[in-house]
Amino acid sequence: MIKEQISSSYISEFEKGLNPLHPDKSTIPARIIGYGEMSTIFVIDEPGQEELAYKRMPIFFNSEEMREYEVLFNEYNELLSRIGLVIPAFASVMVVPDKGNLVIYNAQKRLPSESICNSLIHSLDAASVNMLILLVLREIKRIFDYNRANPGNEVGIDGQISNWAVAGWSAGMEITEKTRLFYLDTSTPLMKNSGRERLNPELFLRSTPSFLRWMIRLFFLDDVMNRYYDFRKVAIDLIANFHKEQRKEVIPALVETANAFFACECPSLGIPPLTVKEVDDYYKEDALIWRLYLAFRKFDRFLHLKIMNKPYPYILPGNIKR
């Protein structure tokens, strides 16, 4: 745990002076080091803080919601570790600002940027990328082996390539059967109890523009949440993400790698083979949805700041190349 490295009073001061539109211009400057579809990862540029990566969760209305989320966050990290995934040291800090939503900061031991797999794949040849994907699929399989042994109490995982890092990476290192991976994305604790999602999805809808919430809740929410419990869909999302990472030329070989993995290493799951067309079509639809979603969030920020003269609490990513 890294709890002792984090001062709740310091994080409260950071939150008080945060500029969500320009984090680098905050009272205590922050530097963006990564973007997800829903959240932003940043480093606080102060001595003693450079070793930690933060995600900021300004989505809570009361202390009960915060406590429930923190329990799930800790349990999810610990359960993934018991299942066999390697998780960097983690902690969370609750912040109660003078006004606005309550905030939780999730902190994680920061790994070298060159070891994060969406960066790493740009320096690897095709054979090494194939081996890396095989290793990722083997890590994901640990989750679904657990789920088969615990029906109704499953764990979900977002397996995309940016959520993994190579342990002990150094320039010139080879990706082999013995290479170990870290799993990074633990801020959305996906766990079911008797088939029911334990995480309240309404928390994450709060960052959605109010004029979109009904549509996302009605048409997309179940699909988005449930895809993380389906090994085949997780694999499709993993491979399709290579379009976003500008390495689409490796996708046909990755599809073959995934199909061989499903046939040879987990035949009992009965997972039908993937196709390149299926992966391509999935990405086209997914990219369009997220592109529109980000555009609407930016419009919502404009409405808050320029029309309603209200603060906008979320840090949005810049333009994402797809």
Secondary structure, 3 states (H helix, E strand, C coil): CCHHHCCHHHHHHHHHCCCCCCHHHCCCCEEEEEECCCCEEEEECCCCCCCEEEEEEEEECCHHHHHHHHHHHHHHHHHHHHHCCECCCEEEEEECCCCCCEEEEEEEECCCHHHEHHHHHHHCCHHHHHHHHHHHHHHHHHHHHHHHHCCCCCECCCCCHHHEEECCCCCCCCCCCCCCEEECCCCCCCEEECCEECCCCHHHHCCCCHHHHHHHHHHCHHHHHHHHHCHHHHHHHHHHHHHHCCCHHHHHHHHHHHHHHHHHHCHHHCCCCCCHHHHHHHHHHHHHHHHHHHHHHHHHHHHHHHHCCCCCCCCCCCCCCC
